[in-house]
Amino acid sequence: MSSRAPKLDERAKELFAVVLEQPEDARAAFLARACAGNAELHHEVETLLRSLEAAERRFDEPPSRPGEQPGDRIGHYKLLQRIGEGGFGVVWMAEQEEPVRRQVALKVLKPGMDTAQVIGRFEAERQALALMDHPNIAKVFDGGATPAGRPYFVMELVRGMPVTSYCDGVGLGLRERLELFVQVCQAVQHAHQKGVIHRDLKPSNVLVTLRDATPVPKVIDFGIAKAARGLLTQRTVFTEFRQMLGTPEYMAPEQADISALDVDTRADVYSLGVLLYELLTGTRPFELRTLLAAGYAEMLRTIREVDPPRPSARVTTLGERVGTIARQRHLPARALASLLRGDLDWIVMKALEKERSRRYETASALAEDVLRHLHSEPVRASPPSRVYRLRKYAQRHRLGVAAGAAIVLALAAGGATALSGYVEA
């Protein structure tokens, strides 16, 4: 056995644990991105996944308790197509037949997953969504149990793309991206006001759909939501040893502390900061392959302790990629870093503070600072500077400042002419 085999085996097991946290239909793409060309690591993790699948097949439910199939009915809903699957639930596109006819998303607990912990998590998600009524959060319409006793709930069917993919695909500029981001912050703030922390904010959980040709972001998947005050369910939603709730690239430092249960709304503020970083720069503060390269413990330490580069500094390290990223934002490559420098750097880095007491206190406060930037007002995240505030004043009152400057120049010119005449006399 080579000297590097034990290290490879350890890394494969660590990555395997992270891959299992992903939805089944997203695991292959997640693994490919995480391995980033490391064929040996990819093979080792795939082998572990295949072994797990084989073991699961041996212990599958008997034929008398199969899962649902297209065409089956649950309550007033006819199942049309499976559109998603997580660790404990399956999401179907379904057709509601009465009292109104419409297409909806129906999430049902998988057969055989009716343990106290899983039912607790499923019920927590249903309750979290039912508490909320916001145009940027998927609505819950109904809920109940299948004839076999498995719980389900019915929610708004969101047809959309991840927010980063949408912005890049249609080529939104920085202003339009920031305006969408503000709506996401407002949705998260609404959840917080209802006592719910999302804990897994990332592009795939923020979908953009079109309403009358206008892009509307929708926050989805409160599957690992946590009550901000008290429990969402009588059964505590907890994690087992070495099981992370969240996605490493978007995880707040306090979520990376396995021994800590003290996660509050500022964890979502941090994840929003990562999302904003990606919307602006086309990259994340820490890429997954970098986090995984040094092993599980070092990944958690990096999330907890290492400060990422400022957005403006990050784009200068991207080489040829920066040209594509800038074009997707309708900018020359050289202009991107200069536009990020200042306000946007300060806003992002405040949201990404390792000490949560130094972050924005709320998602609303983050949104308000982004709006200040859009309105050319001084942002709260800026270091104190009289020159900075004067420059912002000038940006907000361009016409007045220009007119004042013209008057001053005219007076100066008139004074110079009069003085010249006086001297000649």
PyMOL commands that set and color helices and strands:
alter all, ss='L'
color gray80, all
select helices_A, chain A and resi 5-20+24-35+39-58+116-130+163-170+174-193+203-205+248-250+253-256+266-281+288-293+296-305+311-315+321-327+333-340+343-351+356-358+363-374+386-396+398-424
alter helices_A, ss='H'
color red, helices_A
select strands_A, chain A and resi 73-74+77-85+89-96+102-109+140-145+151-156+161-162+196-197+206-211+214-219+226-227
alter strands_A, ss='S'
color yellow, strands_A
deselect
rebuild
show_as cartoon
